[in-house]
Amino acid sequence: MCNLSKGVEEKGIQKGIEKGIEQGIEKGILLSIRNLMETMGWSVEQAMESLKIPEEEKTKYSDELI
């Protein structure tokens, strides 16, 4: 494999790893929101506030929970 191909392959692998980590974090946050809603009887908004979810991300997580 030439150096260019190897570099492209390594960049692709790195992007895949980063995307996987990001997806794992999002799934963990969604699980935390659901657990707080279930165990504490909280609304989506209350659960996200307690987890200090940034305002700009709240819509994304709300949409995922529906």
PDB file of N, CA, C and O in Angstrom:
ATOM      1  N   MET A   1       0.861  -1.178   0.000  1.00  0.00           N
ATOM      2  CA  MET A   1       0.000   0.000   0.000  1.00  0.00           C
ATOM      3  C   MET A   1       0.903   1.236   0.000  1.00  0.00           C
ATOM      4  O   MET A   1       1.876   1.308   0.750  1.00  0.00           O
ATOM      5  N   CYS A   2       0.567   2.194  -0.845  1.00  0.00           N
ATOM      6  CA  CYS A   2       1.378   3.412  -0.898  1.00  0.00           C
ATOM      7  C   CYS A   2       1.064   4.307   0.306  1.00  0.00           C
ATOM      8  O   CYS A   2       0.051   4.140   0.986  1.00  0.00           O
ATOM      9  N   ASN A   3       1.958   5.249   0.538  1.00  0.00           N
ATOM     10  CA  ASN A   3       1.808   6.132   1.702  1.00  0.00           C
ATOM     11  C   ASN A   3       0.515   6.936   1.653  1.00  0.00           C
ATOM     12  O   ASN A   3      -0.115   7.164   2.686  1.00  0.00           O
ATOM     13  N   LEU A   4       0.114   7.370   0.445  1.00  0.00           N
ATOM     14  CA  LEU A   4      -1.117   8.151   0.311  1.00  0.00           C
ATOM     15  C   LEU A   4      -2.326   7.310   0.718  1.00  0.00           C
ATOM     16  O   LEU A   4      -3.186   7.768   1.470  1.00  0.00           O
ATOM     17  N   SER A   5      -2.382   6.082   0.217  1.00  0.00           N
ATOM     18  CA  SER A   5      -3.500   5.196   0.558  1.00  0.00           C
ATOM     19  C   SER A   5      -3.545   4.912   2.055  1.00  0.00           C
ATOM     20  O   SER A   5      -4.615   4.880   2.664  1.00  0.00           O
ATOM     21  N   LYS A   6      -2.377   4.709   2.629  1.00  0.00           N
ATOM     22  CA  LYS A   6      -2.317   4.436   4.065  1.00  0.00           C
ATOM     23  C   LYS A   6      -2.811   5.637   4.865  1.00  0.00           C
ATOM     24  O   LYS A   6      -3.527   5.476   5.853  1.00  0.00           O
ATOM     25  N   GLY A   7      -2.429   6.843   4.437  1.00  0.00           N
ATOM     26  CA  GLY A   7      -2.886   8.054   5.117  1.00  0.00           C
ATOM     27  C   GLY A   7      -4.387   8.223   5.029  1.00  0.00           C
ATOM     28  O   GLY A   7      -5.037   8.594   6.006  1.00  0.00           O
ATOM     29  N   VAL A   8      -4.944   7.946   3.841  1.00  0.00           N
ATOM     30  CA  VAL A   8      -6.396   8.052   3.650  1.00  0.00           C
ATOM     31  C   VAL A   8      -7.104   7.025   4.521  1.00  0.00           C
ATOM     32  O   VAL A   8      -8.118   7.327   5.151  1.00  0.00           O
ATOM     33  N   GLU A   9      -6.565   5.810   4.553  1.00  0.00           N
ATOM     34  CA  GLU A   9      -7.158   4.759   5.377  1.00  0.00           C
ATOM     35  C   GLU A   9      -7.139   5.143   6.859  1.00  0.00           C
ATOM     36  O   GLU A   9      -8.136   4.967   7.559  1.00  0.00           O
ATOM     37  N   GLU A  10      -6.028   5.658   7.327  1.00  0.00           N
ATOM     38  CA  GLU A  10      -5.916   6.044   8.735  1.00  0.00           C
ATOM     39  C   GLU A  10      -6.879   7.169   9.089  1.00  0.00           C
ATOM     40  O   GLU A  10      -7.459   7.172  10.175  1.00  0.00           O
ATOM     41  N   LYS A  11      -7.054   8.132   8.174  1.00  0.00           N
ATOM     42  CA  LYS A  11      -8.014   9.215   8.423  1.00  0.00           C
ATOM     43  C   LYS A  11      -9.431   8.665   8.503  1.00  0.00           C
ATOM     44  O   LYS A  11     -10.223   9.095   9.342  1.00  0.00           O
ATOM     45  N   GLY A  12      -9.749   7.714   7.629  1.00  0.00           N
ATOM     46  CA  GLY A  12     -11.076   7.103   7.651  1.00  0.00           C
ATOM     47  C   GLY A  12     -11.334   6.349   8.941  1.00  0.00           C
ATOM     48  O   GLY A  12     -12.420   6.425   9.516  1.00  0.00           O
ATOM     49  N   ILE A  13     -10.329   5.625   9.383  1.00  0.00           N
ATOM     50  CA  ILE A  13     -10.458   4.885  10.644  1.00  0.00           C
ATOM     51  C   ILE A  13     -10.661   5.855  11.802  1.00  0.00           C
ATOM     52  O   ILE A  13     -11.513   5.628  12.661  1.00  0.00           O
ATOM     53  N   GLN A  14      -9.889   6.926  11.829  1.00  0.00           N
ATOM     54  CA  GLN A  14     -10.000   7.919  12.901  1.00  0.00           C
ATOM     55  C   GLN A  14     -11.384   8.559  12.914  1.00  0.00           C
ATOM     56  O   GLN A  14     -11.979   8.746  13.975  1.00  0.00           O
ATOM     57  N   LYS A  15     -11.901   8.899  11.710  1.00  0.00           N
ATOM     58  CA  LYS A  15     -13.246   9.482  11.633  1.00  0.00           C
ATOM     59  C   LYS A  15     -14.287   8.510  12.169  1.00  0.00           C
ATOM     60  O   LYS A  15     -15.211   8.907  12.879  1.00  0.00           O
ATOM     61  N   GLY A  16     -14.133   7.231  11.826  1.00  0.00           N
ATOM     62  CA  GLY A  16     -15.070   6.215  12.305  1.00  0.00           C
ATOM     63  C   GLY A  16     -15.040   6.082  13.817  1.00  0.00           C
ATOM     64  O   GLY A  16     -16.083   5.950  14.456  1.00  0.00           O
ATOM     65  N   ILE A  17     -13.858   6.116  14.379  1.00  0.00           N
ATOM     66  CA  ILE A  17     -13.717   6.030  15.837  1.00  0.00           C
ATOM     67  C   ILE A  17     -14.381   7.227  16.502  1.00  0.00           C
ATOM     68  O   ILE A  17     -15.115   7.070  17.477  1.00  0.00           O
ATOM     69  N   GLU A  18     -14.125   8.423  15.977  1.00  0.00           N
ATOM     70  CA  GLU A  18     -14.715   9.635  16.554  1.00  0.00           C
ATOM     71  C   GLU A  18     -16.234   9.598  16.473  1.00  0.00           C
ATOM     72  O   GLU A  18     -16.916   9.976  17.426  1.00  0.00           O
ATOM     73  N   LYS A  19     -16.772   9.142  15.335  1.00  0.00           N
ATOM     74  CA  LYS A  19     -18.223   9.067  15.184  1.00  0.00           C
ATOM     75  C   LYS A  19     -18.812   8.053  16.161  1.00  0.00           C
ATOM     76  O   LYS A  19     -19.871   8.290  16.744  1.00  0.00           O
ATOM     77  N   GLY A  20     -18.129   6.929  16.338  1.00  0.00           N
ATOM     78  CA  GLY A  20     -18.595   5.917  17.282  1.00  0.00           C
ATOM     79  C   GLY A  20     -18.613   6.428  18.711  1.00  0.00           C
ATOM     80  O   GLY A  20     -19.547   6.150  19.463  1.00  0.00           O
ATOM     81  N   ILE A  21     -17.588   7.171  19.086  1.00  0.00           N
ATOM     82  CA  ILE A  21     -17.534   7.748  20.430  1.00  0.00           C
ATOM     83  C   ILE A  21     -18.680   8.734  20.616  1.00  0.00           C
ATOM     84  O   ILE A  21     -19.350   8.729  21.648  1.00  0.00           O
ATOM     85  N   GLU A  22     -18.901   9.579  19.613  1.00  0.00           N
ATOM     86  CA  GLU A  22     -19.984  10.569  19.690  1.00  0.00           C
ATOM     87  C   GLU A  22     -21.340   9.885  19.833  1.00  0.00           C
ATOM     88  O   GLU A  22     -22.169  10.313  20.636  1.00  0.00           O
ATOM     89  N   GLN A  23     -21.570   8.825  19.057  1.00  0.00           N
ATOM     90  CA  GLN A  23     -22.835   8.104  19.145  1.00  0.00           C
ATOM     91  C   GLN A  23     -23.002   7.454  20.516  1.00  0.00           C
ATOM     92  O   GLN A  23     -24.104   7.432  21.063  1.00  0.00           O
ATOM     93  N   GLY A  24     -21.919   6.931  21.067  1.00  0.00           N
ATOM     94  CA  GLY A  24     -21.980   6.318  22.395  1.00  0.00           C
ATOM     95  C   GLY A  24     -22.326   7.324  23.473  1.00  0.00           C
ATOM     96  O   GLY A  24     -23.103   7.030  24.382  1.00  0.00           O
ATOM     97  N   ILE A  25     -21.750   8.507  23.373  1.00  0.00           N
ATOM     98  CA  ILE A  25     -22.050   9.568  24.342  1.00  0.00           C
ATOM     99  C   ILE A  25     -23.521   9.954  24.252  1.00  0.00           C
ATOM    100  O   ILE A  25     -24.195  10.101  25.272  1.00  0.00           O
ATOM    101  N   GLU A  26     -24.022  10.117  23.016  1.00  0.00           N
ATOM    102  CA  GLU A  26     -25.430  10.487  22.837  1.00  0.00           C
ATOM    103  C   GLU A  26     -26.360   9.415  23.390  1.00  0.00           C
ATOM    104  O   GLU A  26     -27.362   9.738  24.027  1.00  0.00           O
ATOM    105  N   LYS A  27     -26.043   8.149  23.156  1.00  0.00           N
ATOM    106  CA  LYS A  27     -26.878   7.069  23.692  1.00  0.00           C
ATOM    107  C   LYS A  27     -26.870   7.076  25.216  1.00  0.00           C
ATOM    108  O   LYS A  27     -27.899   6.829  25.845  1.00  0.00           O
ATOM    109  N   GLY A  28     -25.718   7.358  25.807  1.00  0.00           N
ATOM    110  CA  GLY A  28     -25.620   7.430  27.263  1.00  0.00           C
ATOM    111  C   GLY A  28     -26.454   8.562  27.836  1.00  0.00           C
ATOM    112  O   GLY A  28     -27.102   8.401  28.871  1.00  0.00           O
ATOM    113  N   ILE A  29     -26.439   9.701  27.169  1.00  0.00           N
ATOM    114  CA  ILE A  29     -27.237  10.844  27.620  1.00  0.00           C
ATOM    115  C   ILE A  29     -28.719  10.520  27.509  1.00  0.00           C
ATOM    116  O   ILE A  29     -29.490  10.812  28.423  1.00  0.00           O
ATOM    117  N   LEU A  30     -29.123   9.914  26.389  1.00  0.00           N
ATOM    118  CA  LEU A  30     -30.528   9.540  26.224  1.00  0.00           C
ATOM    119  C   LEU A  30     -30.959   8.546  27.299  1.00  0.00           C
ATOM    120  O   LEU A  30     -32.060   8.654  27.839  1.00  0.00           O
ATOM    121  N   LEU A  31     -30.109   7.595  27.606  1.00  0.00           N
ATOM    122  CA  LEU A  31     -30.421   6.622  28.650  1.00  0.00           C
ATOM    123  C   LEU A  31     -30.568   7.313  30.001  1.00  0.00           C
ATOM    124  O   LEU A  31     -31.470   6.984  30.772  1.00  0.00           O
ATOM    125  N   SER A  32     -29.697   8.257  30.291  1.00  0.00           N
ATOM    126  CA  SER A  32     -29.774   8.999  31.555  1.00  0.00           C
ATOM    127  C   SER A  32     -31.066   9.794  31.642  1.00  0.00           C
ATOM    128  O   SER A  32     -31.708   9.824  32.691  1.00  0.00           O
ATOM    129  N   ILE A  33     -31.450  10.438  30.548  1.00  0.00           N
ATOM    130  CA  ILE A  33     -32.701  11.208  30.532  1.00  0.00           C
ATOM    131  C   ILE A  33     -33.879  10.281  30.789  1.00  0.00           C
ATOM    132  O   ILE A  33     -34.733  10.573  31.626  1.00  0.00           O
ATOM    133  N   ARG A  34     -33.924   9.155  30.064  1.00  0.00           N
ATOM    134  CA  ARG A  34     -35.029   8.197  30.242  1.00  0.00           C
ATOM    135  C   ARG A  34     -35.081   7.667  31.676  1.00  0.00           C
ATOM    136  O   ARG A  34     -36.156   7.566  32.268  1.00  0.00           O
ATOM    137  N   ASN A  35     -33.928   7.334  32.224  1.00  0.00           N
ATOM    138  CA  ASN A  35     -33.892   6.799  33.592  1.00  0.00           C
ATOM    139  C   ASN A  35     -34.394   7.816  34.609  1.00  0.00           C
ATOM    140  O   ASN A  35     -35.136   7.459  35.525  1.00  0.00           O
ATOM    141  N   LEU A  36     -34.001   9.072  34.461  1.00  0.00           N
ATOM    142  CA  LEU A  36     -34.490  10.107  35.379  1.00  0.00           C
ATOM    143  C   LEU A  36     -35.997  10.294  35.237  1.00  0.00           C
ATOM    144  O   LEU A  36     -36.703  10.476  36.229  1.00  0.00           O
ATOM    145  N   MET A  37     -36.483  10.250  34.009  1.00  0.00           N
ATOM    146  CA  MET A  37     -37.922  10.396  33.795  1.00  0.00           C
ATOM    147  C   MET A  37     -38.682   9.248  34.450  1.00  0.00           C
ATOM    148  O   MET A  37     -39.723   9.455  35.074  1.00  0.00           O
ATOM    149  N   GLU A  38     -38.153   8.040  34.303  1.00  0.00           N
ATOM    150  CA  GLU A  38     -38.831   6.864  34.839  1.00  0.00           C
ATOM    151  C   GLU A  38     -38.743   6.789  36.362  1.00  0.00           C
ATOM    152  O   GLU A  38     -39.759   6.596  37.029  1.00  0.00           O
ATOM    153  N   THR A  39     -37.554   6.938  36.914  1.00  0.00           N
ATOM    154  CA  THR A  39     -37.387   6.732  38.355  1.00  0.00           C
ATOM    155  C   THR A  39     -37.840   7.916  39.191  1.00  0.00           C
ATOM    156  O   THR A  39     -38.331   7.742  40.306  1.00  0.00           O
ATOM    157  N   MET A  40     -37.677   9.115  38.659  1.00  0.00           N
ATOM    158  CA  MET A  40     -38.032  10.308  39.419  1.00  0.00           C
ATOM    159  C   MET A  40     -39.396  10.872  39.030  1.00  0.00           C
ATOM    160  O   MET A  40     -39.923  11.755  39.707  1.00  0.00           O
ATOM    161  N   GLY A  41     -39.964  10.363  37.940  1.00  0.00           N
ATOM    162  CA  GLY A  41     -41.245  10.885  37.479  1.00  0.00           C
ATOM    163  C   GLY A  41     -41.123  12.279  36.885  1.00  0.00           C
ATOM    164  O   GLY A  41     -42.092  13.038  36.867  1.00  0.00           O
ATOM    165  N   TRP A  42     -39.937  12.616  36.400  1.00  0.00           N
ATOM    166  CA  TRP A  42     -39.683  13.951  35.867  1.00  0.00           C
ATOM    167  C   TRP A  42     -40.089  14.060  34.410  1.00  0.00           C
ATOM    168  O   TRP A  42     -40.193  13.063  33.696  1.00  0.00           O
ATOM    169  N   SER A  43     -40.316  15.287  33.988  1.00  0.00           N
ATOM    170  CA  SER A  43     -40.557  15.564  32.572  1.00  0.00           C
ATOM    171  C   SER A  43     -39.218  15.532  31.836  1.00  0.00           C
ATOM    172  O   SER A  43     -38.153  15.506  32.454  1.00  0.00           O
ATOM    173  N   VAL A  44     -39.293  15.535  30.518  1.00  0.00           N
ATOM    174  CA  VAL A  44     -38.074  15.588  29.702  1.00  0.00           C
ATOM    175  C   VAL A  44     -37.262  16.821  30.073  1.00  0.00           C
ATOM    176  O   VAL A  44     -36.041  16.751  30.217  1.00  0.00           O
ATOM    177  N   GLU A  45     -37.945  17.944  30.225  1.00  0.00           N
ATOM    178  CA  GLU A  45     -37.263  19.203  30.530  1.00  0.00           C
ATOM    179  C   GLU A  45     -36.539  19.143  31.877  1.00  0.00           C
ATOM    180  O   GLU A  45     -35.399  19.589  32.003  1.00  0.00           O
ATOM    181  N   GLN A  46     -37.217  18.585  32.875  1.00  0.00           N
ATOM    182  CA  GLN A  46     -36.601  18.477  34.202  1.00  0.00           C
ATOM    183  C   GLN A  46     -35.363  17.573  34.165  1.00  0.00           C
ATOM    184  O   GLN A  46     -34.339  17.886  34.774  1.00  0.00           O
ATOM    185  N   ALA A  47     -35.467  16.467  33.454  1.00  0.00           N
ATOM    186  CA  ALA A  47     -34.336  15.544  33.360  1.00  0.00           C
ATOM    187  C   ALA A  47     -33.154  16.203  32.656  1.00  0.00           C
ATOM    188  O   ALA A  47     -32.012  16.055  33.090  1.00  0.00           O
ATOM    189  N   MET A  48     -33.420  16.925  31.578  1.00  0.00           N
ATOM    190  CA  MET A  48     -32.332  17.583  30.849  1.00  0.00           C
ATOM    191  C   MET A  48     -31.717  18.709  31.667  1.00  0.00           C
ATOM    192  O   MET A  48     -30.507  18.926  31.609  1.00  0.00           O
ATOM    193  N   GLU A  49     -32.534  19.423  32.424  1.00  0.00           N
ATOM    194  CA  GLU A  49     -32.005  20.480  33.296  1.00  0.00           C
ATOM    195  C   GLU A  49     -31.083  19.884  34.354  1.00  0.00           C
ATOM    196  O   GLU A  49     -30.011  20.424  34.624  1.00  0.00           O
ATOM    197  N   SER A  50     -31.500  18.773  34.950  1.00  0.00           N
ATOM    198  CA  SER A  50     -30.681  18.171  35.999  1.00  0.00           C
ATOM    199  C   SER A  50     -29.351  17.652  35.447  1.00  0.00           C
ATOM    200  O   SER A  50     -28.352  17.617  36.165  1.00  0.00           O
ATOM    201  N   LEU A  51     -29.339  17.251  34.180  1.00  0.00           N
ATOM    202  CA  LEU A  51     -28.109  16.778  33.538  1.00  0.00           C
ATOM    203  C   LEU A  51     -27.304  17.913  32.908  1.00  0.00           C
ATOM    204  O   LEU A  51     -26.227  17.696  32.352  1.00  0.00           O
ATOM    205  N   LYS A  52     -27.851  19.132  33.008  1.00  0.00           N
ATOM    206  CA  LYS A  52     -27.190  20.324  32.459  1.00  0.00           C
ATOM    207  C   LYS A  52     -26.922  20.195  30.957  1.00  0.00           C
ATOM    208  O   LYS A  52     -25.842  20.518  30.464  1.00  0.00           O
ATOM    209  N   ILE A  53     -27.954  19.708  30.248  1.00  0.00           N
ATOM    210  CA  ILE A  53     -27.865  19.606  28.791  1.00  0.00           C
ATOM    211  C   ILE A  53     -27.921  21.028  28.235  1.00  0.00           C
ATOM    212  O   ILE A  53     -28.825  21.783  28.592  1.00  0.00           O
ATOM    213  N   PRO A  54     -26.982  21.410  27.376  1.00  0.00           N
ATOM    214  CA  PRO A  54     -27.004  22.760  26.799  1.00  0.00           C
ATOM    215  C   PRO A  54     -28.287  23.009  26.004  1.00  0.00           C
ATOM    216  O   PRO A  54     -28.813  22.103  25.358  1.00  0.00           O
ATOM    217  N   GLU A  55     -28.779  24.239  26.059  1.00  0.00           N
ATOM    218  CA  GLU A  55     -30.020  24.612  25.376  1.00  0.00           C
ATOM    219  C   GLU A  55     -30.015  24.201  23.910  1.00  0.00           C
ATOM    220  O   GLU A  55     -31.019  23.710  23.394  1.00  0.00           O
ATOM    221  N   GLU A  56     -28.879  24.402  23.237  1.00  0.00           N
ATOM    222  CA  GLU A  56     -28.816  24.121  21.803  1.00  0.00           C
ATOM    223  C   GLU A  56     -28.887  22.625  21.479  1.00  0.00           C
ATOM    224  O   GLU A  56     -29.061  22.258  20.317  1.00  0.00           O
ATOM    225  N   GLU A  57     -28.758  21.768  22.475  1.00  0.00           N
ATOM    226  CA  GLU A  57     -28.832  20.323  22.254  1.00  0.00           C
ATOM    227  C   GLU A  57     -30.158  19.716  22.716  1.00  0.00           C
ATOM    228  O   GLU A  57     -30.445  18.558  22.414  1.00  0.00           O
ATOM    229  N   LYS A  58     -30.957  20.481  23.436  1.00  0.00           N
ATOM    230  CA  LYS A  58     -32.190  19.943  24.013  1.00  0.00           C
ATOM    231  C   LYS A  58     -33.175  19.466  22.955  1.00  0.00           C
ATOM    232  O   LYS A  58     -33.814  18.430  23.136  1.00  0.00           O
ATOM    233  N   THR A  59     -33.309  20.193  21.866  1.00  0.00           N
ATOM    234  CA  THR A  59     -34.243  19.794  20.811  1.00  0.00           C
ATOM    235  C   THR A  59     -33.833  18.454  20.220  1.00  0.00           C
ATOM    236  O   THR A  59     -34.677  17.593  19.971  1.00  0.00           O
ATOM    237  N   LYS A  60     -32.537  18.282  19.999  1.00  0.00           N
ATOM    238  CA  LYS A  60     -32.031  17.026  19.428  1.00  0.00           C
ATOM    239  C   LYS A  60     -32.413  15.846  20.316  1.00  0.00           C
ATOM    240  O   LYS A  60     -32.890  14.825  19.822  1.00  0.00           O
ATOM    241  N   TYR A  61     -32.205  15.982  21.614  1.00  0.00           N
ATOM    242  CA  TYR A  61     -32.514  14.878  22.520  1.00  0.00           C
ATOM    243  C   TYR A  61     -34.024  14.692  22.684  1.00  0.00           C
ATOM    244  O   TYR A  61     -34.498  13.562  22.793  1.00  0.00           O
ATOM    245  N   SER A  62     -34.771  15.778  22.702  1.00  0.00           N
ATOM    246  CA  SER A  62     -36.230  15.668  22.791  1.00  0.00           C
ATOM    247  C   SER A  62     -36.780  14.907  21.596  1.00  0.00           C
ATOM    248  O   SER A  62     -37.651  14.050  21.743  1.00  0.00           O
ATOM    249  N   ASP A  63     -36.266  15.225  20.409  1.00  0.00           N
ATOM    250  CA  ASP A  63     -36.717  14.546  19.192  1.00  0.00           C
ATOM    251  C   ASP A  63     -36.388  13.056  19.235  1.00  0.00           C
ATOM    252  O   ASP A  63     -37.169  12.237  18.751  1.00  0.00           O
ATOM    253  N   GLU A  64     -35.256  12.700  19.801  1.00  0.00           N
ATOM    254  CA  GLU A  64     -34.849  11.295  19.904  1.00  0.00           C
ATOM    255  C   GLU A  64     -35.730  10.518  20.879  1.00  0.00           C
ATOM    256  O   GLU A  64     -35.907   9.309  20.728  1.00  0.00           O
ATOM    257  N   LEU A  65     -36.277  11.201  21.871  1.00  0.00           N
ATOM    258  CA  LEU A  65     -37.080  10.535  22.895  1.00  0.00           C
ATOM    259  C   LEU A  65     -38.517  10.296  22.462  1.00  0.00           C
ATOM    260  O   LEU A  65     -39.236   9.514  23.084  1.00  0.00           O
ATOM    261  N   ILE A  66     -38.930  10.957  21.414  1.00  0.00           N
ATOM    262  CA  ILE A  66     -40.331  10.835  20.969  1.00  0.00           C
ATOM    263  C   ILE A  66     -40.508   9.610  20.104  1.00  0.00           C
ATOM    264  O   ILE A  66     -41.615   9.340  19.637  1.00  0.00           O
TER     265      ILE A  66
END
